[in-house]
Every structure is written in structure tokens, then in C-alpha cells.
Amino acid sequence: MLVKELQARFTNLKLWSVLRSTLVVIGIAVCCAMPFFLSLPTPRDAVVLRSATLEEGGSPVREISLPYTRPHATKTLRTEALYRIHFTSNAIPADHPVLFFPAVRQTIDVRLNGIALERRDVSLLTSPRLGDFYAFDISPSAVRKGENELEILHSRVDGWISSYLSPVYLTSYSVFLPYQKLYGFLFEQWRFTSLLLKAMITISVIVIALLRPSDGFSRWFSLIMAFSLALTATQYGCTLAGTGVPRLYYATLQLGTLLIAVVLTLEMAGRKFVRKSLYIALGLPITLLMAYWAGVASGPVIAAIGNILSITAMVAALWIAIAHYFRSRDPIAAIIAIPLVLCLLFGLHDVGLLFGITGGAHMLTPYIEMATLLAALLIITIRLVQSLNQVDSANIRLRRKLDEQESELRLLNEKERRNATHMTLERERDRLMRDLHDGLSGYLVSIMAQTEREPLDRDAIRCTARDALGDLRLVIQSLDLSDTDLRVALASFRERTGPQLHRMGIRLDWLTTEMPVVTGVTPSNALALLRILQEAVTNAVKHGPATHISISATTNESGDAIITVENDVTGSPCPGKGHGLANMVKRARSFGGDVAFSRSKDKARLMITLPPVLRQQPA
């Protein structure tokens, strides 16, 4: 069942892929075929003049029917033909009559009954070589009652291009006005707008290529847009100047553009090509121009070679784009193929018009510009969407990995926290055991030993028990301290020690206001310091015997805290036999401090040095 289900899904996907490809091909074919079947509208409520007589050179006068195409002339660059059309005055509208020629290739001069008519609304970006529309106002003084004669002098400005004359539409200005706007838009505004849009898109593509130097497709795409813009600007510039586009330069520039198109399609398809393709794309047109300048071949021959190479390059680029689309279903390949197909078909159509082989009024190649612009916009949009999709996919992957790593980190942190808590508890348990063993257990053993002696010394037992209780209080007090609570520990020590000394008749002076802040306080460090102070007070009471004890705190030049314990000496010096001072030094050095003891005839002094940050004691 699973195998059959997978086969069914594969078959459905394959059918959908074929259907999609078929729809794309049909859509491209329809778009390419539309200019061959669609025609511009003409005034419906107009008198159409189709019958005319033609006088051309030394040929006899003959009857023709408009539209009429005269083939190209290769021997002479300028020949003229005279068309005569007769119509009655009843056909002329009373309200502002207009003569409208929807399509004329080459130039015409019009006379009505021998009076020259002035052309209206001359387009700036149209060329008589490519095809244009003409409109003439009919002056009432030029109209005769009865039969009128219209003379149309059709002159060639380019002998390589066939001439064409459409039927003449005799209508009123009010009827002609909407058609005038439509034709003006298509023949001038459309081309001017496409030129501006191409310039803007070319600048955008060049900026993208500069910002993404590693993107070969953007680099070649910007180059082909720049060549195409130069080609269009050359054509329109020559038209505005009133001169024809030099075929030699137009052909070589077009060749360079199409050679770059080949490289662009190769880059898109991921094919290997010569790294110096740019030199080929630029060098071949320059070679043709140098051959012309050197007199190797004439201009028409060089132009013909350039056109043949251009068609070859166009076919090669189209083949690569179509093959890449059917291989990878890359939409950019289909988009690139569309203007190439239009360029090929429109180019063949216009070549047929040049030689009078195919019918038609206007050249179609100027209208490839808008298809090129739409293709460029679509390519930029698709690549932008693809880049955004890649960024989104990368973000999703990164977010998924980040969530996984955060989950792992949470587990590790939780595990580490449990381990740290366990280790802390273990360290505190060990520390408490050591503190109780070193302090309280010793006192308890001493009490037990004293209770076994005969006779029983109750005062000694009471004193030992009091010392054991004091040591236990030190341990408990040290448990509830934070990082900077050393002053709190000292204050608690004073509150506990002061009353005891007072009962013993010993005066205690306490001055710790100048003590600097000491950090790094832990229960172990605090307990070690408190035991040093307790040992110092005990020694003062025992070995003094002291009647006055002073505890003060200051700071030295290095920023260390100095706690000084001083007491008076009333008896003769009695050197100690134990290890009290050594133990104090050991405890002080455990947290990075030190202890110094000095004794004179009437005074004993113990100085405890504390660093600004106490060192952590090992577990």
C-alpha cells in the first residue's frame, strides 16, 4: 500500500509539473503572438479612402488600394512616389475636418487641391524609419465643392527600409481626439516612459551588483541592462537629433548586449564558461568596428555580420534559458526567455518589413523595451523574494538550533545547579564537622574528663561549658553572614564579649568606625576571624591578667584593614607553652591575612591584618 501511495503521489507531481510547464509555454506563446494579431484601433465614424493612383519614377500611373507597401531600394537612398486620391466634398465633415494616417513608414507631404496641409502634433521619439502616424487639419479654403484631389508625396529617407502607407481616414477632430491621445501615448509617451524606467532599473541593478560583488548573476545582469540602456538611448538620441541610427554602431552595440545575455544565461544555469567572457563580449564588437575603420569591409557588410552574430547569440541565449528552465524549473530562466523570444520574433518581423516580405505598418522592436523592463522587475523581485526566503529559512533553522541549545543549556544549568548545591552542602557539612570537631568536641572531651576526676571541680566544668557554648555561638553566628557582613560579625562579637568581661571586672573599649569595607566574607572566613579575636581576648584575660582591653580597627597605606587588640599587663611576663599564636597565624593566613603579636612591660598588642577581599578557603 505504501509503495502504491508513493507511486500515485509521484505520478500526480509529475503530471502537475508537465501541466505547469505546458501552461508556461502557452502563456509565453500567447504573449509573443499578440503583437502579430492585434492592431491599433481606427476611427469608426470616418470616411475611409482606400482607392488611389500611384506615380513612381518613370513607371506608368496605376491604380492601387491602400494600405500599400513599396519595397526597399538598394540603388538609391531617396526615391519619391505620388499618390492621388479623389473624393467629393460631401465626405468632408463640417466640424473641424481632419485627415488621419494611422501608419506611415518613411515621410509624406500632403496637399489638398494644391494647397499644402500642415501636420499636427509631431512626435519627438518616433522615427519615419520605424513607422509613425500623421494627422493634418483641413483648411476650409482648401476644400472645393464637388470633387477634391488629395496628393500624397511619399519620400524615402532610408532606401534600406520599405515604405508603407495606410488608408486615409477623413473625420472630425472630436472623433479623432481620443485616437490621437492613444497613438501619442503608444508612439511617444510609452517610449519615453520606458526609457526613464529602464534608466532607473539599470541604476538599481548596478547598485545591487556593487553591494553584492560575489553575486555573478547580478554583475552580468547589471552589465546587460547598462548595454541595453545605451542601445535605447542611442536610438532615441539619434531620433531626437533628426538623424537615423547608424546601422554599424547599432549592430555592434546590439551584438555586445546579446553576447552578455549569453554569459548571463550561462551564469544562471551554473555552466562553466570562460572567465574572460567580458573581454569577448566587448572585444568582438570593437573588432568589427576596427575592421570597418581599417577599410577591411564596408559598413553594410560589417552591420550584416553583426546582425548575423546577434541572431546567433540570441538563439544561443534562448536555448540555454529554455533548457535550464525545463531542467530546474527556475522561474528566472522562463522570465529571461520571454524578452529573448520577443526579440527574436519581433526582429524577424521587422527584417521582413525592411524588405517588404511581411505586411504590417510599424516596427515592433521598439516595444521590446517594456517586456525587458517587466522581466527585469520580475527578476529583481524574484531574487529578492528568494533571498528573503533563504534568510527566513536560515532564521528558522538558527532559531530551532538556538531553542535546542537553550534547552540543553537549561538542562545543563539545572544539572550544574544541583551539583553546585550538592557540593555546597557537602562543603558546608564538612566545614561544620571540622569546626565542631576543632572547637566544641574539644570542650566536650574536656568536660567529660573533668567529670571523671575526684574531687569534682564544678567551677572548672562550668567555665569549660561556657567556653563550649561561646564557640558554638561563633559557629552559628558565622552561618548567617553575607559577602560584606564583617562589621555585623564584629558587632555580635562585641555584644557577647562585652557583658562577660564586665562581670569579670574588665573594661572593654571598642572603636571600629574607621574600618574599611572588607568583602569576600564567608562563614569559614568569619569563623576563623572570630576565633582569632576570641583567642586574643582569652589570652588577655588569662595571661595579663588584663583589667582593660581595647579593640580598634583602622586602615594602612595599602588599603588593608588592621584590627588591633591591646590589653594592659599587671603581672610578670609568662611565656605561653601552647600553640595559641601559631593557630591564630594559621587561621589568618587561611583567608589571606596575617597576625603579629608584641608585648612590652605593661602592654600586650595583637594586630590582625585583613586584605580588602578575603581569600576563599579550600573545601
N, C-alpha and C positions, 0 to 999 in steps of 0.2 A: 504493500500500500504506500509506503513511504517513497519507494522508487517511482511509482506511477505519479504520485503527487508532485514530486520534484520535476519529472518529465513534463507534466502538464504546465507547471509554472514556467519552466524553461521555454516551452512552446509559446505560451502567452507573451512572455517577454520578447521573444524573437519576432512574433507577429506584430507586437506593438512597435518594435524598433523598425521593422520594414514599413509599417504604416506611417510612422513618423517621418522616415526618410522620404517616402513617396509624397507625403503632403508638402515637405520642404521643397522637393524638386518641382512639384506642380505650382507651388506658390512663386518660386523663382521664375519659372517659365511664363506664368501669367504676367508677372511684373515686367518681364523683359518684352513680352509681346504687346503690351498695352499701347506703347507709342506707335506701333505699326498699324493698329486698328482704330485708335481714337483720333479724332480730328477736332480742330478748333471750331466752335460754333460760328455761324454766319447769320446775318440779319434775315429773318423770315419774311417780314413785310417789306421786301425790297424787290426792285426790278433787276433781274439778273441778265447781264449782257454777255452772251457766250459766242455769238457768231461774229467773225471778224475776217478781214483780208490782211494778208501778210506780204510786205515788200522787203526783201532782204538782198542786199548787194545787187548783182546783175540778174538774179533769178526772177522769173516772171511772177506776177501777182497771183496769189492763190487763196482760196477760201480755207479757213481753219476754224476749229472750235476750241474755245478756252475751257480748261487750262491747256497750255501748250508749253512744251519743253524744246528748247533748241540745244543741240549737243554742243560739247565744248569745241573750241577752235584752237588748234595747236600751232597753226602757222602765223596767225596774227593775234595779238593780245587784245585788240579792241575792234569789234565789229558792231554794227548797228542794224536794227530791224524796226520797221514801221508797221504798227497795227492800226487799222481803221475800223471803227465801229459806228454804225448808223442807228439812230433811234429817233423817235418822234418826241416833240415837246410835251405830249400828254403823259409820257412816262416820268417826267421830272416832277418831284413833289413841290408843292407851293411853299412849304415851310422849310427854309434853310436847307436846300438840297446839298447832298454830299456824294462824291464818288469814292467808293471804298474798294481797295485791292487787298484781300486778306493775305495774299502771299506773293511776293515778288523776289526773285533772285537776280542779281545784277541791279542796275539802276534804270529808272524810267523818268521821262518828261512827258507831261500830258498837256494837250491843247484841246480846247473845245471851240469848234468853228474858227480856228486860227488864233484864238486868244489863250495865252499860257495860263494854266491854273497853278496856284501856289500850294505846295504841300503843307499840311498842318501837323504839329506835334511830332517833330523829328526825334527819334530815339537816339540816345547817345551811345549805348553799348551794343547796338546792333550793327551788323556789317552786311553790305549788299552781297558779299560772297556767301554768307551763311543763310540769308533769307530774311525778309523784313515785310512789314505791312505798310501800305501807303493809303493816305486819305487826302482828298482835295475838296475844297469848298467851291461850289459852282456859283459864279457871279451872275446875277440876273442879266447883266449887259452882254454876257457871252451866249445867252440862250436865244435861239431863233424859234419862231413859230413854224410848226411843221417839222421837217426833217432836220436833224442835227448830226454833225460829224465829230466823232471823238478820235483824236490822233494820239497814239502812244508810241513814243520813240524809246525803244528798249536798247540800251547801250551796255556793252560788256566792259567791266573793269578788270576782269581776270579771265583770260582766254582758256585757262585750265578748268574752269568751272562752267557747267552747263547753265543756261539761263532758263528761268521759269516765269510764267505769267498766269495768274489765276483769273477766273471770271471777274467781271466788274459788277459791283453792286451799287445800284442807284437808289438812294434812300434819303430820308430826312435826318437832320442832326440829332433830334430827340431819339430816334430809333437807333442811330449809330452810337450814341454816347456810351451805353453800357458795354458795348463790344470794344469801343476804344479803350475803356478802362481795363478790360480783361486782357486785350492784346498788349497794352502798355505795361501791364504787370508782368506778363509772361516774357516779353521781349526785352524789358529793361530792368524793372524793379526786381524781378526774380533773379536775374544775373547779378545785379549789384548787391542784393542781399546775400546771395550765395558766396560772392567774393568776400564780403565782410565776415560772414560766418566762418568761411574757410580760414581767413587770417586769424580769427580768434581761436578756433580749434587748433590751428597749427601752433600758435604760441603756447596754448595749454599743453599740447603733446610734447613740445620741446622742453617745457618746464618739467614735465613728468620724467622725461628722459634724463634731464640733468640731475634731478633729485634721485633717480634710480639708475646710476651708471652701470650697475651689474645686470640690468634687465636688457638683454639683447633685442627682444621684440620691441620695446619702447624706443630704443635707439634707432632701429631701422624704420619703425612706424613714423617717428618724427622726421626722419630724413625724406621719406617718400611724401609726407604731407608738405614739407618745405619745397620739394621739387614740383609738386602739383600746384602749389600756390604760385610759384614762379612762372609755371606754364600758363596758368589762367591770367595772372597779372600781365604777362607779355601779350597775350591775345587781346585783352581788353585795353591795354595801353596803346597798342597799335590801332585799335578801332577808334579810340578817342582822338588819336592823332590824325585820323583820316587816311591812314595807310593800311595796306594789307599786311598780315603777319608773314614775315619771311619764312617760306616753307623750310629752308635749310635749317635755320635755327630752331624753328618749332619742332621739326622732325628729330633733331639731335636731343633737344630737351625732353621730348616725349620718350625717346629711347632710354635716356638715363632714368627717367621716372619708372618705366616698366622693368628695367633691369633691377632696380632697387626693390620693386614689387616681387620679383623672383626670389631675391635674397630674403625678403620678409616672409614669404610663404615657406621657404626652406627653414628659416629660424622657427617659425610657428610649428612646423612639422617635426622639429627636432632632428633634421637631417644634417649630416656633415657637409660642410661646404668650405670653399677656400677662404681663409681668414682675411685675405686681402680683397674681398668681394667689392668693397667700396671703391678700390682703385679700378676695378673692372667697370663698375657702373659709371664712374666718372671718366675713365680713360678712353672707353670706346667712343662716346660722343665727341670727346675732344679730338680723337684720332680722325674721325670723319671730317670735322671742321678743318683740321690741319691739312687733310688731303685736298679739301676744296681750296684753301688758301694757297697751297703749293701748286695748284693747277693740275693735280693728278686726274681729277674728274670734274665735270661741270656740276653746277648747283642742282639741277633736276635729278642727275644721276645719284648724287650724294643723298638727296632727300628721299629718292626711291629706295636706296639701300637702307637708310634709317627707318623708313616705314616698314620695310620687309622685316628688319631685325626687331622692330617694335611689336609687330604682329606675332613673330616667333616668341618673343619674351612674354607677351600677353598670354598666348596659348600655354606656354610652359608654366607660368604662374597659376593660371586657371586649373590646369591639370593637377598640379601639386596640391592646391587648396581643396579641390573636389576629392582627390584620393585621400587626403588627410581627414576630411570630414567623414567619409564612409569607413575609414579605418578607426577613428577615435570618437566620432560624433561630437567633435569640438564645434560649438556654435560660432566661434570666431572664424573658423575656416569657411563656413557657409556664408557669413556676412562678407568676408573678403571676396568670395566667389561672385557675389551679386554684382558689384560695380565692374568686375572684370568681364563678366558675361555681357553686361550692358555696353561696356566699352567696345567689346568685340563686335557685337551685333550692330550697334549704332555706327561704329567705324565702317563696317561693311556696307551699311545702308548709305552712309554719306559718300563713300567711294563710288557706289552705284549712281548717286545723284550727280557726282562730278562728271561722270562720263555719260550721263543720260540713260543709264541702263535701267535703273529703277525709277518709279514715279514718286512724287512727293514734292512738297513745297519747301520745307525747312530742313536745315541740318540738325541732326539730333545730338551730335557730340557735345554741344554746349550744355545740354541738360543732364549730362552725366555728373556734373558738379554736385547737384543736390543729392544724388544717390551716394556719391562719395562722402559727402558730409554726414548723411544719415548713417552710413556704415561706420564712419569714424566715431560718431557719437555712441553708436551701439557698442563698438569695440571698447571704447573707454569705459562705458557703463558696465559692460560685462566683466572686464578685467577688474574694475573697482569692486563689483559685487563678489567676484571670485576672491579677491584679496581680503575683503571683509569676511567672507565665509571662512577663509583659511585662518584669519585672526580669531574669529568666533570659535572655530573648531579647536584651535590651539588653546584658547582661553578655557574652553570646556575641558580639554584634556588636562591642562595645568590645574584647573580648579578641582578636577577629580583626583589628580595626584596629590594636590595640596590637602584635600579632605582626608585622603588615605593617610598621608604623612601626619596630619594633625591628630587623626585617630590613633595612629601608632605612638605619636608623641604623648598623647593623653594617657595611653596605657603605660608607656614607659615612665611618664612622670608619676602616675599613680603608684606604679611599682617602686619607683625610686623613693617616693614619699613614704610608702610603707616601710621600705628598707631603712630609710633615714630615721623614721620614727622608732623603728625597732632598734636600730643602732644607738639612737639617743637614749632610749630607755635602758638598753644594756649598759651604756657608758655611765648613766646616772646611777643605775643599780650597783655597778662596780665601784663607783666613787663613794656612794653611801656606805657600801660594805667596808671600803678601806677607811673612810672617815670614822665610822662606828668602831671598827677594829682598832684603829690607831688611837682613838680617844676614849669612847665610852667603855669599850671592852676592857681597857687597861684599868679604868677606875673600878669597874665591877669586880675584876680579879683582885684588885687591892682591897675592896670592901670584904670580899669573901675571905681573904687571908686574915684580915683584921678580926673578923668574927670568930676565927678559929683559935685566936690567941687567948691566953689566960695570964693575967686577968683581962677582961674585956674593956677596951678603951672607947667609950661611947663618943667622946669628943672627936677623936681621930676618925671614927667611922662617919660621924655627921659631917665633918669637913670634907672627907673624900666624896661622900654622896653629893654635897653641894657642888664640888668641882665637876662631878659627873653630870649633874643637872645643867650646869653652866655650859659645858661642852656640848651637851645635847641641844641646848638652845642655840648655840652658834651654828650647829649643823642645820637646824630647822630654819633659822633666820636666813642662812645663805641660799636656801632653795627659792626664795621669793624675791629675787633681785633681777633687774634688767640690765641693759648694757651700760647705763650711766648712773646706776643707783649706789655708787660707792659712798656718797655722803649719807644716804639713808642707812646703810650698814653701820657707818661710824656713829651716827646719832643713836641707833638702837644699842650699840655697844656702850655708849655713854650713859643711856638711861638705865641700863642693867648694872653697870660697874659703879656708877656714882653712889647709889644708896649703899652698896656693900662696903665701899671704902669709908663712907660717912659713919656707919655703925662701928667700924674699926677705929675711928678717930683720925682718919687720914683725909686731908683736904685735897680735892681734885680741881685743877684749873684746866679748862678746855677752850682752845682757840683755833678753830679751823676755817674761819671766814675767808682767808686768803688762799685756800687750797684750790688749785686749778682743776678743771674738768678732766676726769680720767675715764676713758672708755674701755671697752673690751672686758667688762666685768662679767664674770661667770660665777656660778655657785662655787666651783673649785677655787677660783682666784680669791673670791670674797672670804671663803672659809679659811684659806691659808693666811690672808692678811689679818683677819680677826684673831686667829690663834697666835700670830706673832704678837699682836697687841696684848692679848690675854697673858701670854708668857712673859711679856715685858712688865706688865703690872704685877703679876705674881712674883717675879724676881725682885721687883722694887719693894714689895711688902715683906718678902722673906729675907732678902739679903741686905736691905737697907740698914736696919729696918726703917722704912720711909715714914715720914709724917706729912709730907707734901709731895704730890705727884702732879706734873704739868704735861699735858698732851697738846701739841700745836702742829699746824700744817702750813707750809709756805711753798714757794717755787724757786728753783735755781735758774741759772742763765740758760740752761739747755731746755727749759720748759718742763722739767721733771717735777713731780710732786714730792716734797720732803715732809714726812711725818716724824716728829721728834717727841720722844718720851723721856722726861727728866724727873729725877727724884733726889731728895736730899739723903745724905748718908750720916747716920748718927753713931754707928759703931765702927769698929776697926774692919778693914777690908778682909773679906773671907772668900778666897778663891773658890769657885764652884768646881765640884767634882764630876758633874754630869755633862750631858751633851746638849744643853738648852740652847746656847748660842749657835752651835753648829746646825741644830734643827731649824732655827729661825732663818739662818742664811740659806739653807737648802730650800725652805718654803718660799722665801723671797725670790730666789733665782728661778723658781719654777714658773713664775709669771713675768719674768724679765726684770725684776727689781733687785735690790741689794740691801744688806743690813750692816751697819757699822756701830760698834759699842766702844764707849770710852768712860773712864772712871777716874775721878780725882779724889782728894782727901775728903771733901764734903759734898760731892755731887757725882751722880751717875747719869750717863746720857746714852740713849739708843736712837739711832737715826735710820729710818726706813725710806729708801728711795723707790719711787713708783714711776715708770715711764708713762707718757701720755696715753698710750694704748697698751693695755696689759696683754701679754702673750697667752695664747690658748694652751692649756696644759694637755699633754697627751692622755688619750683614754687609758 
